[in-house]
Amino acid sequence: MRSVLTIFCTMLFCCALAQPKQPARFELEKENTDDYFTVLPAGQDGVMVFRDTEEYKKGEGDVWKIVSLNTELEKRWEEELAINEKYIIRGYDLINGHLYLLFREGEYSKADYHLIRIGVLDGAIERYDIENEVELELSHLTVMEDKIILGGYVRFSPTLLAYTLGDDHWMVVPGFFKDKSDIVDLKSNEKGTFNAVTLEKDYTGYFLRLRTYSNVLDILFEREIRFKEDYRVLSAKTTGFVDGNIAISGSYGAPNSTYAQGIYFVVVKPQGQKNLFSYHSFADLSHFFDYMNPSRARRLKEKAKKKERGGKSYKHTTRLRLNGVQWDGTGYLITAEVYHPKFDYVSRQATWHNYGSPYYGVNSFTNRANSRYVKQSSRLSGVDDASSFEYYESIALHLDNKGRLLWDNSIPIDDTETLSLEQVVDVTADSGKHHMAYLAEDKVRYQTILQDSVLSQGELDIKLLYDSDEIGHTYVGMGRVMNWFDDVFLIWGYHRVHNKHVPDLDPRRSVLFINKLTFE
C-alpha cells in the first residue's frame, strides 16, 4: 500500500512540474553569402536582430538591417541603416531599451569613433561622432546610463575611456593603473555606477584591484583583494552593491597553471573592514563529477575522500569558464562551464560587446575562434589560439551572504561545440526552482532543479514554422539558448529547412530562427 501511495504521489508531483513549451517562432532568410545575424534579448522590450547586409547605397555607405521583435516574436519594426563604409564595427551593447553600435574609422587604434543609438520600441536613431586621441587596444565595453565606457590597453597599460552622449570626445577615466596588469572585468551596475577589476602583481604575487565609479567618474570604492599564496586567479566577475558590499567570484588554479582547481568567492567590504573569502574546490562539490562515466566519477570521489582522511586536499584540475555571479535575493548564484579548447591556427578579428561571444563577418566558420576579452584569453586562460571549444558540463553554486556553500548542481553538456569561448547553458528561476537549458544541434536539452535535487530533465526538438517543415541541415557552432526575461528562454540558431508541401514557399530555405521557450 505504501509503495502504491508513493508512486501516486510521485506521479502527481511530476504532473505539477512545469513542462517546456515553444509558443512562438520567428524566421529571417539568410543566403549562403550573407553575413550572420546578431541576436540580443531585450527583456520585456523584446528582441533586437541586426547584421551588415553587404549591400551598398551610393553616397551613403554600407547597408545594415535592424529588426525589432516583441515578446511574442512578432516584428515590431524593420529598418535599413546606411553606415559610411570607412567605419568598422568595434563593439555593441543593449541596455535600458537601446541598442548601441560602436564603429571606428578604419583599423588604426587612434582613429575617431562613430556611435549609433537605436530605440528598441520606436526605432529612433541617434548618431554621435567622437574624436579620439588615445591609441587604445580595445578589450571591454559597457554602457551606463548616458555613458559608454571602454576598457583596453595603451602600450600594455590598462586604460579606461568614457564618452557622455552629446559630447564630441573621449575622457580618460581617473585612477592609476599598473603597467602590464590585466583588465578582467568591466561591468555597469543598476544604480548608475560601474566596476573595473584588474589583475596586478607586486613582489608578493598576484592580486585583484576593484574600483567602483560614479556616473561622474569619481571613485566610490577601491580595494585590493589578496588571495592565498598558492592560488592564482584565472577569472573574475563582479556584482553590484549588495548591503553596501560588492562580491567577486572566479576560478583559481595553481601559480603557474591555466587550469582551474575550484571557484573562489569574496565579499569585498569598505576599507577598514575585513573581506570575506571562501574557496570551493571541485572535489568539495556534490555534483561536479556527474558528467563523467559513473566508474570514473566514483574513483575520483573515493580518491578525494582518501586524501581528506589523510589531512590533504584533492586538487582536480580542468578548464573552466565562469559565466557570472548574481544576488538572487536569498544568496549568490554562480554559474560556470567545463570546456576543452581545440587548436587550429587561422587568424581573424573579433568585435567586443557585452553578451559573451564576438560578432564575426562572412564565412567565419572556417576561421580562428576567440573569446570576448583579448587579454583574458591570452594571459589568463591560454586559449587565444583555439579554433573551437567543446563543452562537458555546466555547474551552478548557491552561496549565502558570507560565501558558505548552500548547494550545488550541474547538467552535462553533449553534442555542443562553439567557435568562440562563450556561455552555453543559461539558467532561469521559477518559484524556488531553477531551469537549466542549452542548444545541442537541433534539440534543446533542459533540466529543472530544486537546490541539489534534479526534478526533471529531457530534450525537445526545435519547433519549426510549419508542421510539414523538415530540417535539412543545422549550422553547428552558431546559436544558443539565452535567459530572456523571468523564467522565459530565447533559442536562436541557423537551419536549412525543406518543405515541398506549402504552396508559394521555397522548398529549401536557409534561415535564422528565433524560438520562445517557456516552462508552463
TANORKA-V760327 format. One record per pair of residues at least 6 apart in sequence whose ideal C-beta (glycine too) atoms are under 7 Angstrom apart, sorted by sequence separation. I is the first residue (numbers start at 1). J is the second residue. D is the distance in Angstrom with one decimal. If there is no record, write none. Layout:
<<I | J | D> <I | J | D>>
This chain:
<<41 | 47 | 5.9> <42 | 48 | 5.6> <56 | 62 | 5.9> <57 | 63 | 5.5> <69 | 75 | 6.0> <70 | 76 | 5.3> <105 | 111 | 4.2> <153 | 159 | 6.5> <188 | 194 | 4.5> <189 | 195 | 6.7> <213 | 219 | 6.0> <214 | 220 | 5.4> <227 | 233 | 6.4> <253 | 259 | 5.3> <269 | 275 | 5.7> <282 | 288 | 4.6> <307 | 313 | 6.3> <326 | 332 | 7.0> <352 | 358 | 6.8> <353 | 359 | 6.6> <371 | 377 | 3.9> <377 | 383 | 5.6> <378 | 384 | 4.0> <399 | 405 | 5.9> <400 | 406 | 5.8> <418 | 424 | 6.8> <428 | 434 | 6.9> <449 | 455 | 6.4> <483 | 489 | 6.3> <484 | 490 | 4.2> <499 | 505 | 5.8> <40 | 47 | 6.9> <56 | 63 | 6.8> <69 | 76 | 6.1> <92 | 99 | 7.0> <93 | 100 | 4.9> <104 | 111 | 5.3> <105 | 112 | 5.0> <118 | 125 | 5.5> <142 | 149 | 5.1> <152 | 159 | 6.1> <163 | 170 | 5.3> <187 | 194 | 6.3> <199 | 206 | 6.2> <200 | 207 | 5.9> <213 | 220 | 6.6> <239 | 246 | 6.0> <253 | 260 | 5.0> <254 | 261 | 6.7> <268 | 275 | 5.5> <290 | 297 | 6.8> <307 | 314 | 4.4> <325 | 332 | 5.7> <326 | 333 | 5.6> <351 | 358 | 5.6> <370 | 377 | 6.7> <377 | 384 | 4.4> <399 | 406 | 6.3> <427 | 434 | 5.4> <428 | 435 | 4.9> <437 | 444 | 5.8> <438 | 445 | 5.8> <447 | 454 | 6.1> <448 | 455 | 4.6> <482 | 489 | 6.6> <500 | 507 | 4.8> <39 | 47 | 6.6> <40 | 48 | 4.8> <55 | 63 | 4.2> <67 | 75 | 6.5> <68 | 76 | 4.3> <92 | 100 | 6.0> <162 | 170 | 6.9> <187 | 195 | 4.9> <211 | 219 | 5.7> <212 | 220 | 4.9> <238 | 246 | 5.9> <239 | 247 | 4.6> <252 | 260 | 6.7> <253 | 261 | 5.1> <267 | 275 | 6.5> <289 | 297 | 3.9> <350 | 358 | 3.3> <351 | 359 | 4.3> <397 | 405 | 6.4> <398 | 406 | 4.7> <416 | 424 | 5.7> <427 | 435 | 6.9> <437 | 445 | 6.9> <448 | 456 | 4.7> <481 | 489 | 5.3> <482 | 490 | 4.7> <499 | 507 | 6.1> <28 | 37 | 6.6> <68 | 77 | 5.1> <92 | 101 | 5.1> <104 | 113 | 5.3> <116 | 125 | 6.6> <117 | 126 | 4.4> <141 | 150 | 5.7> <151 | 160 | 5.5> <161 | 170 | 4.3> <162 | 171 | 5.0> <199 | 208 | 6.0> <200 | 209 | 5.6> <212 | 221 | 3.9> <251 | 260 | 3.9> <252 | 261 | 6.2> <266 | 275 | 5.5> <267 | 276 | 4.1> <325 | 334 | 4.8> <398 | 407 | 5.2> <427 | 436 | 5.2> <437 | 446 | 4.2> <498 | 507 | 6.4> <39 | 49 | 5.4> <52 | 62 | 6.0> <53 | 63 | 4.9> <92 | 102 | 6.4> <103 | 113 | 6.6> <140 | 150 | 6.9> <150 | 160 | 6.9> <161 | 171 | 6.8> <185 | 195 | 6.6> <186 | 196 | 5.5> <238 | 248 | 5.2> <252 | 262 | 6.0> <266 | 276 | 6.6> <304 | 314 | 3.9> <350 | 360 | 6.5> <371 | 381 | 7.0> <436 | 446 | 6.7> <447 | 457 | 4.2> <481 | 491 | 5.2> <498 | 508 | 5.7> <53 | 64 | 6.6> <67 | 78 | 4.9> <91 | 102 | 4.4> <102 | 113 | 6.3> <103 | 114 | 4.4> <116 | 127 | 5.6> <140 | 151 | 3.3> <149 | 160 | 6.3> <150 | 161 | 4.4> <161 | 172 | 6.2> <162 | 173 | 5.3> <197 | 208 | 5.8> <198 | 209 | 5.0> <211 | 222 | 5.0> <266 | 277 | 5.1> <289 | 300 | 5.5> <303 | 314 | 5.8> <324 | 335 | 6.1> <397 | 408 | 4.8> <413 | 424 | 6.1> <425 | 436 | 5.5> <426 | 437 | 6.5> <435 | 446 | 6.3> <436 | 447 | 4.8> <446 | 457 | 6.8> <37 | 49 | 5.3> <38 | 50 | 5.6> <52 | 64 | 5.4> <53 | 65 | 5.2> <89 | 101 | 6.4> <90 | 102 | 5.3> <138 | 150 | 6.0> <139 | 151 | 5.8> <140 | 152 | 6.9> <161 | 173 | 6.7> <185 | 197 | 4.1> <210 | 222 | 6.9> <236 | 248 | 5.5> <237 | 249 | 5.8> <251 | 263 | 5.7> <252 | 264 | 4.9> <289 | 301 | 6.3> <323 | 335 | 4.4> <348 | 360 | 6.8> <358 | 370 | 6.0> <371 | 383 | 6.8> <396 | 408 | 6.6> <413 | 425 | 6.6> <425 | 437 | 6.8> <446 | 458 | 6.4> <480 | 492 | 7.0> <496 | 508 | 6.7> <497 | 509 | 5.3> <37 | 50 | 6.9> <38 | 51 | 6.5> <51 | 64 | 6.9> <66 | 79 | 4.9> <90 | 103 | 6.3> <102 | 115 | 5.5> <115 | 128 | 4.3> <139 | 152 | 4.8> <149 | 162 | 5.4> <159 | 172 | 6.8> <160 | 173 | 3.7> <183 | 196 | 6.9> <184 | 197 | 5.2> <197 | 210 | 5.4> <210 | 223 | 5.2> <237 | 250 | 6.2> <265 | 278 | 4.9> <323 | 336 | 5.9> <395 | 408 | 6.5> <396 | 409 | 5.2> <425 | 438 | 4.4> <435 | 448 | 5.3> <436 | 449 | 6.7> <479 | 492 | 5.2> <37 | 51 | 4.6> <50 | 64 | 6.2> <51 | 65 | 5.8> <89 | 103 | 5.4> <90 | 104 | 4.7> <136 | 150 | 6.5> <138 | 152 | 4.4> <139 | 153 | 6.8> <184 | 198 | 6.7> <236 | 250 | 4.2> <249 | 263 | 6.4> <250 | 264 | 6.1> <322 | 336 | 4.7> <323 | 337 | 6.6> <358 | 372 | 6.4> <370 | 384 | 6.7> <396 | 410 | 7.0> <411 | 425 | 6.2> <424 | 438 | 5.0> <445 | 459 | 4.6> <479 | 493 | 2.5> <496 | 510 | 4.9> <497 | 511 | 6.2> <36 | 51 | 6.5> <50 | 65 | 6.5> <65 | 80 | 5.9> <66 | 81 | 5.8> <88 | 103 | 6.2> <100 | 115 | 6.7> <101 | 116 | 4.5> <114 | 129 | 5.8> <115 | 130 | 6.2> <137 | 152 | 5.0> <147 | 162 | 5.4> <148 | 163 | 4.6> <183 | 198 | 5.6> <184 | 199 | 5.2> <195 | 210 | 6.5> <196 | 211 | 4.9> <209 | 224 | 5.6> <210 | 225 | 6.4> <235 | 250 | 4.0> <249 | 264 | 6.7> <264 | 279 | 5.3> <321 | 336 | 6.3> <357 | 372 | 6.9> <395 | 410 | 4.6> <433 | 448 | 5.7> <434 | 449 | 5.2> <444 | 459 | 6.5> <478 | 493 | 6.1> <479 | 494 | 6.3> <35 | 51 | 4.8> <50 | 66 | 4.8> <87 | 103 | 3.7> <88 | 104 | 5.7> <136 | 152 | 4.3> <137 | 153 | 4.5> <147 | 163 | 6.5> <182 | 198 | 6.3> <234 | 250 | 6.5> <235 | 251 | 5.1> <249 | 265 | 4.7> <300 | 316 | 6.5> <320 | 336 | 5.4> <321 | 337 | 5.0> <348 | 364 | 6.8> <356 | 372 | 6.0> <394 | 410 | 6.4> <433 | 449 | 6.7> <443 | 459 | 4.8> <444 | 460 | 5.5> <478 | 494 | 5.4> <495 | 511 | 5.8> <35 | 52 | 4.8> <63 | 80 | 5.2> <64 | 81 | 4.5> <87 | 104 | 6.8> <100 | 117 | 5.7> <112 | 129 | 6.8> <113 | 130 | 4.2> <147 | 164 | 5.4> <181 | 198 | 5.0> <182 | 199 | 4.5> <195 | 212 | 5.2> <207 | 224 | 5.6> <208 | 225 | 4.2> <233 | 250 | 6.0> <234 | 251 | 4.5> <262 | 279 | 5.9> <263 | 280 | 5.0> <368 | 385 | 7.0> <369 | 386 | 5.3> <393 | 410 | 5.4> <394 | 411 | 5.3> <433 | 450 | 5.2> <443 | 460 | 6.6> <49 | 67 | 4.3> <87 | 105 | 6.1> <88 | 106 | 6.6> <112 | 130 | 6.3> <136 | 154 | 5.9> <146 | 164 | 5.8> <159 | 177 | 6.6> <181 | 199 | 6.0> <207 | 225 | 6.2> <234 | 252 | 6.2> <247 | 265 | 6.8> <248 | 266 | 5.2> <262 | 280 | 5.4> <320 | 338 | 5.9> <321 | 339 | 5.8> <369 | 387 | 5.6> <432 | 450 | 6.7> <443 | 461 | 5.9> <444 | 462 | 6.8> <475 | 493 | 6.8> <494 | 512 | 5.8> <495 | 513 | 5.7> <35 | 54 | 6.0> <63 | 82 | 5.8> <64 | 83 | 5.8> <86 | 105 | 5.5> <88 | 107 | 6.8> <98 | 117 | 5.4> <99 | 118 | 4.5> <112 | 131 | 5.5> <113 | 132 | 5.7> <135 | 154 | 6.0> <146 | 165 | 4.8> <158 | 177 | 4.1> <181 | 200 | 4.2> <193 | 212 | 5.6> <194 | 213 | 5.5> <207 | 226 | 4.5> <233 | 252 | 5.9> <234 | 253 | 5.5> <247 | 266 | 6.9> <262 | 281 | 3.8> <319 | 338 | 6.7> <348 | 367 | 3.9> <368 | 387 | 5.7> <369 | 388 | 5.6> <393 | 412 | 5.4> <394 | 413 | 6.1> <442 | 461 | 6.7> <443 | 462 | 6.8> <475 | 494 | 3.8> <34 | 54 | 6.8> <48 | 68 | 5.9> <83 | 103 | 6.7> <86 | 106 | 6.3> <98 | 118 | 6.5> <112 | 132 | 5.1> <134 | 154 | 6.3> <157 | 177 | 5.9> <181 | 201 | 6.9> <193 | 213 | 6.2> <207 | 227 | 6.9> <232 | 252 | 6.2> <247 | 267 | 5.3> <248 | 268 | 6.1> <261 | 281 | 5.9> <262 | 282 | 5.6> <318 | 338 | 5.4> <319 | 339 | 5.2> <348 | 368 | 5.1> <350 | 370 | 4.6> <352 | 372 | 6.2> <369 | 389 | 6.7> <393 | 413 | 5.7> <442 | 462 | 5.3> <492 | 512 | 6.9> <493 | 513 | 6.2> <28 | 49 | 6.8> <61 | 82 | 4.8> <62 | 83 | 5.3> <98 | 119 | 6.0> <99 | 120 | 6.5> <111 | 132 | 6.5> <177 | 198 | 6.3> <193 | 214 | 5.8> <231 | 252 | 4.5> <232 | 253 | 5.2> <247 | 268 | 6.9> <261 | 282 | 6.9> <283 | 304 | 3.9> <319 | 340 | 6.1> <346 | 367 | 5.6> <347 | 368 | 5.4> <392 | 413 | 5.8> <474 | 495 | 5.8> <492 | 513 | 6.6> <46 | 68 | 6.3> <47 | 69 | 4.3> <60 | 82 | 3.6> <61 | 83 | 5.0> <97 | 119 | 6.5> <98 | 120 | 6.5> <110 | 132 | 6.3> <157 | 179 | 4.8> <178 | 200 | 4.7> <232 | 254 | 6.4> <245 | 267 | 5.1> <246 | 268 | 4.9> <319 | 341 | 6.8> <346 | 368 | 4.7> <391 | 413 | 4.2> <416 | 438 | 6.4> <433 | 455 | 6.6> <492 | 514 | 4.7> <46 | 69 | 4.9> <61 | 84 | 4.2> <62 | 85 | 5.2> <97 | 120 | 5.0> <110 | 133 | 6.9> <136 | 159 | 6.1> <156 | 179 | 6.2> <158 | 181 | 5.8> <192 | 215 | 4.4> <225 | 248 | 6.6> <232 | 255 | 5.1> <245 | 268 | 6.1> <473 | 496 | 4.0> <46 | 70 | 4.5> <61 | 85 | 4.9> <97 | 121 | 6.4> <110 | 134 | 6.9> <156 | 180 | 5.2> <205 | 229 | 6.5> <230 | 254 | 6.9> <234 | 258 | 6.7> <245 | 269 | 5.3> <344 | 368 | 7.0> <416 | 440 | 5.3> <471 | 495 | 5.4> <472 | 496 | 4.4> <490 | 514 | 6.7> <491 | 515 | 4.2> <46 | 71 | 5.4> <57 | 82 | 4.9> <110 | 135 | 4.3> <134 | 159 | 6.9> <136 | 161 | 6.4> <158 | 183 | 4.9> <208 | 233 | 6.2> <221 | 246 | 6.9> <227 | 252 | 7.0> <230 | 255 | 6.2> <232 | 257 | 7.0> <391 | 416 | 5.1> <411 | 436 | 4.7> <413 | 438 | 6.2> <415 | 440 | 4.3> <472 | 497 | 6.4> <109 | 135 | 5.0> <206 | 232 | 6.3> <234 | 260 | 5.6> <414 | 440 | 6.1> <415 | 441 | 5.5> <471 | 497 | 6.2> <472 | 498 | 4.5> <490 | 516 | 6.8> <491 | 517 | 5.5> <44 | 71 | 6.5> <87 | 114 | 5.2> <109 | 136 | 5.9> <134 | 161 | 6.2> <193 | 220 | 6.4> <206 | 233 | 6.2> <390 | 417 | 5.1> <470 | 497 | 7.0> <109 | 137 | 6.0> <208 | 236 | 6.0> <389 | 417 | 6.6> <469 | 497 | 5.2> <470 | 498 | 4.8> <488 | 516 | 6.6> <489 | 517 | 3.9> <388 | 417 | 5.4> <389 | 418 | 5.2> <442 | 471 | 5.3> <462 | 491 | 6.8> <470 | 499 | 6.9> <488 | 517 | 7.0> <46 | 76 | 6.5> <388 | 418 | 6.7> <394 | 424 | 6.7> <469 | 499 | 5.0> <488 | 518 | 5.4> <283 | 314 | 4.5> <388 | 419 | 5.6> <394 | 425 | 3.6> <396 | 427 | 6.2> <468 | 499 | 5.4> <151 | 183 | 4.8> <281 | 313 | 6.3> <389 | 421 | 5.3> <442 | 474 | 4.7> <487 | 519 | 6.0> <115 | 148 | 6.7> <130 | 163 | 5.6> <283 | 316 | 5.5> <391 | 424 | 5.1> <441 | 474 | 5.1> <464 | 497 | 6.7> <466 | 499 | 6.0> <468 | 501 | 4.1> <199 | 233 | 5.9> <212 | 246 | 6.5> <281 | 315 | 6.7> <282 | 316 | 4.6> <468 | 502 | 6.3> <151 | 186 | 4.4> <441 | 476 | 6.3> <134 | 170 | 6.3> <160 | 196 | 6.1> <175 | 211 | 5.7> <210 | 246 | 6.5> <411 | 447 | 4.5> <466 | 502 | 5.7> <472 | 508 | 6.8> <128 | 165 | 6.5> <131 | 168 | 5.7> <149 | 186 | 6.5> <227 | 264 | 6.8> <444 | 481 | 6.2> <130 | 168 | 6.7> <131 | 169 | 4.4> <132 | 170 | 5.6> <134 | 172 | 6.9> <210 | 248 | 6.6> <383 | 421 | 6.3> <396 | 434 | 6.8> <28 | 67 | 6.9> <102 | 141 | 6.7> <129 | 168 | 6.9> <130 | 169 | 6.4> <197 | 236 | 5.1> <130 | 170 | 6.3> <158 | 198 | 5.5> <173 | 213 | 6.7> <208 | 248 | 6.8> <345 | 385 | 6.0> <409 | 449 | 4.7> <439 | 479 | 5.6> <197 | 238 | 6.0> <225 | 266 | 5.8> <346 | 387 | 6.9> <439 | 480 | 5.3> <341 | 383 | 4.3> <343 | 385 | 5.7> <394 | 436 | 6.5> <439 | 481 | 5.0> <26 | 69 | 6.0> <100 | 143 | 5.6> <140 | 183 | 5.8> <174 | 217 | 6.4> <195 | 238 | 4.5> <225 | 268 | 6.2> <343 | 386 | 5.6> <344 | 387 | 3.3> <409 | 452 | 5.5> <438 | 481 | 5.3> <79 | 123 | 5.6> <81 | 125 | 6.9> <139 | 183 | 6.1> <142 | 186 | 5.3> <144 | 188 | 4.0> <173 | 217 | 5.5> <175 | 219 | 6.1> <342 | 386 | 6.1> <343 | 387 | 5.9> <377 | 421 | 6.7> <407 | 451 | 4.1> <408 | 452 | 6.4> <437 | 481 | 4.7> <142 | 187 | 6.1> <143 | 188 | 6.2> <149 | 194 | 5.8> <151 | 196 | 6.8> <223 | 268 | 5.3> <341 | 386 | 3.7> <342 | 387 | 5.5> <407 | 452 | 4.3> <48 | 94 | 6.0> <77 | 123 | 4.7> <102 | 148 | 6.9> <140 | 186 | 4.0> <142 | 188 | 4.6> <342 | 388 | 4.8> <26 | 73 | 4.1> <91 | 138 | 6.9> <145 | 192 | 5.2> <444 | 491 | 6.1> <24 | 72 | 5.3> <25 | 73 | 6.5> <90 | 138 | 6.0> <93 | 141 | 6.2> <95 | 143 | 4.8> <100 | 148 | 6.7> <144 | 192 | 6.5> <223 | 271 | 6.5> <341 | 389 | 5.6> <342 | 390 | 6.6> <24 | 73 | 4.1> <93 | 142 | 6.5> <191 | 240 | 6.9> <371 | 420 | 6.2> <91 | 141 | 4.0> <93 | 143 | 4.5> <144 | 194 | 4.9> <190 | 240 | 5.6> <225 | 275 | 6.3> <339 | 389 | 5.1> <340 | 390 | 4.7> <369 | 419 | 4.5> <370 | 420 | 5.9> <371 | 421 | 3.8> <48 | 99 | 5.0> <184 | 235 | 6.6> <185 | 236 | 5.1> <187 | 238 | 5.5> <189 | 240 | 3.7> <195 | 246 | 6.7> <197 | 248 | 6.8> <339 | 390 | 6.5> <369 | 420 | 4.8> <42 | 94 | 5.8> <45 | 97 | 5.5> <66 | 118 | 6.2> <68 | 120 | 5.8> <142 | 194 | 6.2> <184 | 236 | 4.4> <185 | 237 | 5.8> <189 | 241 | 6.9> <339 | 391 | 4.8> <340 | 392 | 7.0> <435 | 487 | 6.3> <437 | 489 | 5.6> <439 | 491 | 6.3> <463 | 515 | 5.9> <185 | 238 | 5.4> <338 | 391 | 7.0> <339 | 392 | 6.8> <462 | 515 | 6.4> <40 | 94 | 4.6> <261 | 315 | 4.9> <337 | 391 | 5.7> <338 | 392 | 4.5> <365 | 419 | 6.8> <439 | 493 | 6.1> <68 | 123 | 6.4> <162 | 217 | 5.9> <261 | 316 | 7.0> <338 | 393 | 4.5> <364 | 419 | 6.7> <426 | 481 | 5.6> <428 | 483 | 5.1> <261 | 317 | 5.5> <337 | 393 | 6.9> <424 | 480 | 6.4> <426 | 482 | 5.4> <427 | 483 | 6.7> <260 | 317 | 6.6> <337 | 394 | 4.8> <426 | 483 | 4.5> <430 | 487 | 4.1> <210 | 268 | 5.6> <259 | 317 | 4.0> <260 | 318 | 6.1> <419 | 477 | 4.7> <429 | 487 | 6.5> <259 | 318 | 6.2> <260 | 319 | 6.9> <335 | 394 | 6.6> <336 | 395 | 5.4> <417 | 476 | 6.3> <418 | 477 | 5.4> <428 | 487 | 4.3> <257 | 317 | 6.9> <259 | 319 | 6.4> <260 | 320 | 4.0> <417 | 477 | 5.7> <335 | 396 | 5.2> <428 | 489 | 6.6> <358 | 420 | 5.4> <333 | 396 | 6.5> <334 | 397 | 4.4> <357 | 420 | 4.7> <426 | 489 | 6.7> <253 | 317 | 6.7> <333 | 398 | 5.6> <334 | 399 | 6.9> <357 | 422 | 3.8> <356 | 422 | 4.5> <265 | 332 | 7.0> <331 | 398 | 5.2> <332 | 399 | 4.6> <356 | 423 | 4.8> <147 | 215 | 6.9> <331 | 399 | 5.6> <251 | 320 | 4.6> <331 | 400 | 5.1> <145 | 215 | 5.9> <331 | 401 | 6.8> <144 | 215 | 6.8> <251 | 322 | 5.6> <263 | 334 | 6.3> <48 | 120 | 5.9> <250 | 322 | 5.3> <249 | 322 | 6.8> <263 | 336 | 6.6> <444 | 517 | 6.6> <46 | 120 | 6.6> <45 | 120 | 4.6> <331 | 406 | 5.9> <45 | 121 | 6.2> <249 | 325 | 4.0> <42 | 120 | 5.0> <247 | 325 | 6.2> <437 | 517 | 6.9> <435 | 519 | 5.5> <237 | 322 | 5.7> <242 | 327 | 4.7> <247 | 332 | 6.0> <249 | 334 | 5.2> <251 | 336 | 7.0> <239 | 325 | 5.9> <337 | 423 | 6.9> <235 | 322 | 4.6> <237 | 324 | 5.2> <239 | 326 | 6.2> <337 | 424 | 5.9> <237 | 325 | 5.1> <239 | 327 | 5.7> <337 | 425 | 6.5> <388 | 477 | 6.7> <430 | 519 | 6.2> <335 | 427 | 5.8> <321 | 421 | 6.0> <323 | 423 | 4.6> <291 | 392 | 5.2> <328 | 429 | 6.4> <291 | 393 | 3.8> <288 | 395 | 6.2> <285 | 395 | 7.0> <365 | 477 | 6.6> <280 | 397 | 6.6> <291 | 410 | 6.8> <290 | 410 | 5.2> <287 | 408 | 5.6> <291 | 412 | 3.9> <258 | 380 | 6.9> <286 | 408 | 5.7> <287 | 409 | 5.2> <288 | 410 | 6.5> <290 | 412 | 6.6> <258 | 381 | 5.8> <285 | 408 | 4.6> <287 | 410 | 4.2> <258 | 382 | 3.8> <278 | 403 | 3.4> <280 | 405 | 5.7> <276 | 402 | 5.4> <277 | 403 | 7.0> <278 | 404 | 6.5> <276 | 403 | 5.6> <263 | 397 | 6.5> <265 | 399 | 5.8> <267 | 402 | 6.9> <267 | 403 | 6.3> <265 | 403 | 4.4> <235 | 380 | 6.5> <234 | 380 | 5.2> <234 | 381 | 6.7> <287 | 452 | 6.8> <286 | 452 | 5.7> <183 | 375 | 6.3> <184 | 376 | 5.9> <182 | 375 | 4.8> <182 | 376 | 6.8> <182 | 379 | 5.5> <182 | 380 | 6.8> <141 | 352 | 5.5> <140 | 352 | 6.6> <141 | 353 | 6.3> <142 | 354 | 6.0> <139 | 352 | 6.5> <141 | 354 | 6.5> <138 | 352 | 6.1> <153 | 375 | 6.9> <140 | 373 | 6.6> <139 | 373 | 5.4> <139 | 374 | 4.8> <139 | 375 | 5.4> <91 | 351 | 6.1> <93 | 353 | 5.9> <90 | 351 | 5.9> <91 | 352 | 4.8> <92 | 353 | 4.6> <93 | 354 | 4.4> <89 | 351 | 5.3> <91 | 353 | 5.3> <89 | 359 | 6.7> <40 | 355 | 6.3> <38 | 359 | 5.3> <36 | 360 | 6.8> <35 | 361 | 6.1> <35 | 362 | 5.2> <36 | 364 | 6.9> <33 | 362 | 6.8> <18 | 430 | 6.4> <20 | 446 | 5.8> <18 | 448 | 6.9> <17 | 448 | 6.3> <17 | 455 | 5.8> <25 | 463 | 5.8> <27 | 465 | 5.9> <17 | 456 | 5.2> <20 | 460 | 5.7> <25 | 465 | 5.6> <22 | 463 | 3.9> <41 | 482 | 5.5> <44 | 485 | 5.3> <73 | 514 | 6.0> <14 | 456 | 7.0> <36 | 478 | 6.5> <43 | 485 | 4.6> <41 | 484 | 4.6> <47 | 490 | 6.6> <73 | 516 | 5.7> <41 | 490 | 5.1> <39 | 492 | 4.5> <30 | 494 | 6.7> <47 | 514 | 6.4> <37 | 512 | 4.8> <39 | 514 | 6.2> <32 | 510 | 6.7> <31 | 510 | 6.8> <29 | 509 | 6.1> <30 | 510 | 5.3> <29 | 510 | 6.8> <30 | 511 | 6.3> <29 | 511 | 5.7> <30 | 512 | 5.4> <28 | 511 | 6.4> <27 | 511 | 4.3> <28 | 512 | 4.6> <27 | 512 | 6.8> <27 | 513 | 5.4> <25 | 513 | 6.4> <26 | 514 | 4.6> <25 | 515 | 4.9> <24 | 516 | 4.2> <22 | 515 | 5.1> <23 | 516 | 5.7> <22 | 516 | 6.4> <22 | 517 | 5.7> <23 | 518 | 6.3> <20 | 517 | 6.2> <21 | 518 | 5.2> <20 | 519 | 5.6> <21 | 520 | 5.2> <19 | 519 | 6.7> <18 | 519 | 3.5> <19 | 520 | 6.1> <18 | 520 | 5.9>>
